[in-house]
Amino acid sequence: MAFNIIRAARAVLQVTDLDAARGFYVDALGFVETESDGEHLYLRGLEERHHHCLVLQKGNKPGALVLSYKVYSEVDLEALARFFEEKGFKTKWLEKGSQHAMGRAFRVQDVSGIPLEFFVEMKTVDRLLQRYDLYKGARMQRIDHFNCMVPDVEKAYQFYVNELGFACSEYTVTENERIWAAWLHRKPTVHDVAFMNGDGPRLHHVGFWVSEPMSIIHTCDMLASLGYTQAIERGPGRHGLSNAFFLYLRDPDGNRVELYTGDYLTSDPDFQPIRWDLDDPRRQTLWGHKAPDSWFTEATSFLDGTGLSIPVHPPTLERRKPENIL
């Protein structure tokens, strides 16, 4: 592999009301507000030294603008851009200073139409891991992963594993061994990105790491106290797949975020991906409780550079009712 992608590093989401977004993400969930202006909120977790991991940009409708990955060096960045260009993908370079706190980067739509960004450099700030006096809400630590609905999971899987150098930790198959969902990683945990069968491309959620399950329980109490009970979509619970303790929330614009903790190490070169049957009820929730229909059908549209929604296509695999894919 001629390039080294390190990890999922930031997401840029569009929201309609920055004050409402600040109340949810900063006051309730405990993100650190690094900076803000009339059009953007730049947020990070307590252990992060990068300027931000989440940008909330004001717009006329909710949407996901880009998912960003950090790469190891400028040499890797150049090689990755050449790879996409030689494959016929259209790239757009963003020079240092054209995005707040960001170094040089390029953007491209992947094989599923998902808008991606790759960068090396971002402005650094003080890590607040041991500033326990600043901990509140979920005590958010760092960004962890992206989860995307795509119409052809096997196509996305083959591209990310065979072309971009991701590895698979866990995957779900249908009765005829077609891949329904896959969890892929570059950092040595369960995933940096997951793909699930559905109308797409759409962003299902951005996952953020918290330090322990009690942080999630405390978040539920905080949300209830602040009047955000309707934001709780699913959980708390434990996934069978990944073993992680989870909570799914919807922000004031409907964008979905996951609070996530407790998965495992995947760094060994002889690690073998874990296979799940689609009909195994322990896969989605180890304890057996069902997810709401919205979790399977609703997601955030990706937006192109002009603000239009990227076209969505139906899945290649047969649709199933939500109660049949738990």
QUIRAJO-V301621 format. One line per field, one symbol per residue. psi: psi as a letter, one per 40 degrees, with the letter a starting at -180 (. if undefined). Layout:
BEGIN
psi: ???
END
This chain:
BEGIN
psi: heighdihdiihihiehddddddddddddeihhdiiaeeihhiiideheidiehhhhhaeiiihdihihhididddddddddddddeeihihihiheehheiaiiiiihadeehhiihidhihiihhfdegeeehibefhdiidiihhhidgdddddddddddeeiihdiihiidffihdiihiidifadidiihihihihihdihhhhididddddddddddddeffdeehdhaiahidhdeihihhihideehhihhhifaihfehdehhihhhideheeddhdeeiiiidddddiihiiiaeeeihhihiiidihiiideef.
END
